[in-house]
């Protein structure tokens, strides 16, 4: 699907992007899906699912996107990452995660998936759920963005009203 022009606002609105030097391109998370934009200006859609964030594992180079779902780059396209979330403290039916709004991947390869309401699901590199953090664990209920520090493994959580907090090595998955 190489294109010479950006077809519409959904494609042109980039939520987040990252450089992929080994492909001489940039991957961008957009409402129209994940795009690969090459140095010559051409682009291809690599996932048709709306994407709100994209992140890369600083150690392995694994790339993931979140939005309408959770997907991992396989070298040719993004493929779904399948997992099941069950909150350890909440009764069945109370926890409905919805779609993740942000993603950070720490230096251990742990995926931090941010959901509305200050819920963070931690996935190990094999996509198994390691833990679920929420406001009772110190995650702001108005959390909006995540940022993983590549050297320390800390994950910074930015919020709309409660400032920035840090989760990471101090929080041990699997309480």
C-alpha positions as CSV (number, residue, x, y, z in Angstrom):
1,X,0.0,0.0,0.0
2,X,2.7,2.6,-0.7
3,X,1.3,6.1,-0.9
4,X,2.6,9.4,-2.1
5,X,0.1,11.5,-0.1
6,X,-1.3,11.3,3.4
7,X,-4.9,10.3,2.7
8,X,-6.7,11.9,5.6
9,X,-6.5,13.4,9.1
10,X,-6.5,9.9,10.8
11,X,-3.3,9.0,9.0
12,X,-1.7,12.5,9.4
13,X,-2.4,12.7,13.2
14,X,0.7,11.0,14.8
15,X,0.3,10.1,18.5
16,X,3.9,8.9,18.9
17,X,6.7,7.7,16.7
18,X,10.1,6.1,16.9
19,X,13.1,5.8,14.6
20,X,13.9,2.4,13.2
21,X,17.4,2.9,11.9
22,X,17.9,-0.7,10.7
23,X,15.0,-0.1,8.2
24,X,16.0,3.6,7.5
25,X,12.5,4.6,8.5
26,X,10.2,5.8,11.3
27,X,7.2,3.9,12.7
28,X,4.3,6.2,13.7
29,X,1.3,5.4,15.8
30,X,-1.8,7.0,14.2
31,X,-5.6,6.7,14.4
32,X,-5.4,4.9,11.1
33,X,-2.9,2.4,12.3
34,X,0.8,2.0,12.5
35,X,2.7,3.5,9.6
36,X,6.2,3.0,8.4
37,X,7.5,6.2,6.9
38,X,10.7,5.8,4.9
39,X,13.5,8.4,4.3
40,X,12.4,8.9,0.7
41,X,8.9,10.0,2.0
42,X,7.0,6.9,0.9
43,X,5.0,5.0,3.5
44,X,3.1,1.8,4.2
45,X,0.5,0.9,6.8
46,X,1.9,-1.9,8.9
47,X,-1.2,-2.3,11.1
48,X,-4.7,-1.3,10.3
49,X,-5.7,-1.0,13.9
50,X,-5.9,2.5,15.6
51,X,-2.7,3.1,17.6
52,X,-2.3,5.5,20.4
53,X,1.3,4.7,21.4
54,X,4.4,2.9,20.2
55,X,7.5,1.8,22.2
56,X,10.7,-0.2,21.7
57,X,12.5,-2.5,24.1
58,X,15.9,-0.9,24.6
59,X,17.7,-4.2,25.0
60,X,16.1,-6.5,22.4
61,X,14.8,-4.0,20.0
62,X,11.2,-5.5,20.1
63,X,8.6,-2.9,19.0
64,X,5.1,-2.8,20.3
65,X,2.0,-0.7,19.7
66,X,-1.2,-0.2,21.7
67,X,-4.6,1.4,20.9
68,X,-7.4,-0.7,19.6
69,X,-5.3,-3.7,20.7
70,X,-1.8,-4.7,21.6
71,X,0.5,-5.7,18.8
72,X,4.2,-6.7,18.4
73,X,6.4,-6.1,15.3
74,X,7.5,-9.4,13.7
75,X,9.8,-7.9,11.1
76,X,7.1,-7.6,8.4
77,X,4.0,-6.3,10.2
78,X,2.4,-5.9,13.6
79,X,0.7,-9.0,15.0
80,X,-1.7,-9.3,17.9
81,X,-0.3,-10.0,21.4
82,X,-2.9,-12.2,23.2
83,X,-3.3,-12.3,27.0
84,X,-6.0,-12.3,29.6
85,X,-6.3,-9.7,32.4
86,X,-7.8,-10.6,35.8
87,X,-7.3,-8.1,38.5
88,X,-6.0,-9.9,41.7
89,X,-7.9,-7.7,44.1
90,X,-11.1,-6.9,42.2
91,X,-14.0,-9.3,42.0
92,X,-14.9,-10.7,38.5
93,X,-16.9,-8.3,36.4
94,X,-15.5,-5.1,38.2
95,X,-12.4,-4.9,36.0
96,X,-13.0,-4.2,32.4
97,X,-9.7,-3.0,31.0
98,X,-10.9,-1.6,27.7
99,X,-8.2,-0.4,25.3
100,X,-4.7,0.6,26.5
101,X,-3.8,4.3,26.0
102,X,-0.1,4.1,26.4
103,X,2.9,1.7,26.4
104,X,6.4,1.7,27.8
105,X,8.9,-1.2,27.6
106,X,11.5,-1.3,30.3
107,X,15.1,-2.6,30.1
108,X,14.0,-6.0,31.3
109,X,11.6,-6.3,28.4
110,X,8.5,-5.9,30.6
111,X,5.6,-4.2,28.7
112,X,3.8,-1.6,30.8
113,X,0.3,-1.1,29.3
114,X,-1.6,1.9,30.7
115,X,-5.4,1.7,30.8
116,X,-7.9,4.4,31.8
117,X,-8.4,4.9,35.5
118,X,-4.7,4.5,36.4
119,X,-4.4,0.7,35.7
120,X,-1.1,-0.6,34.4
121,X,-0.8,-4.2,33.2
122,X,2.7,-5.6,33.3
123,X,3.5,-8.2,30.6
124,X,6.7,-10.2,30.6
125,X,8.6,-10.6,27.2
126,X,6.7,-13.8,26.5
127,X,3.3,-11.9,26.9
128,X,2.4,-13.5,30.2
129,X,0.8,-11.1,32.6
130,X,3.2,-10.5,35.5
131,X,1.0,-8.1,37.5
132,X,-1.6,-5.4,37.5
133,X,-1.0,-2.1,39.2
134,X,-3.6,0.5,40.1
135,X,-4.2,3.6,42.3
136,X,-3.9,1.4,45.4
137,X,-0.3,0.7,44.2
138,X,0.4,4.5,43.8
139,X,-0.5,4.8,40.1
140,X,-2.4,8.1,39.6
141,X,-6.0,7.6,38.6
142,X,-5.6,10.3,36.0
143,X,-2.5,8.7,34.4
144,X,-2.1,9.6,30.8
145,X,1.4,8.8,29.7
146,X,4.3,6.4,30.4
147,X,8.0,6.8,29.8
148,X,10.6,4.1,30.4
149,X,14.1,5.2,31.4
150,X,16.4,2.9,29.3
151,X,19.2,2.7,31.9
152,X,17.4,2.5,35.2
153,X,14.3,0.5,34.2
154,X,12.1,3.1,36.0
155,X,8.8,3.9,34.4
156,X,7.5,7.4,34.8
157,X,3.8,7.9,34.9
158,X,2.5,11.3,33.9
159,X,-1.0,12.3,35.0
160,X,-3.6,15.0,34.4
161,X,-3.8,16.1,38.1
162,X,-1.5,14.2,40.3
163,X,1.9,14.9,38.9
164,X,4.5,12.4,37.9
165,X,5.2,9.2,39.8
166,X,7.7,6.4,39.2
167,X,7.0,2.7,39.0
168,X,9.7,0.2,38.2
169,X,12.4,-1.7,40.0
170,X,10.9,-0.6,43.4
171,X,7.6,-2.4,42.4
172,X,8.1,-6.1,42.2
173,X,5.7,-7.9,39.7
174,X,3.6,-10.6,41.3
175,X,2.9,-8.9,44.7
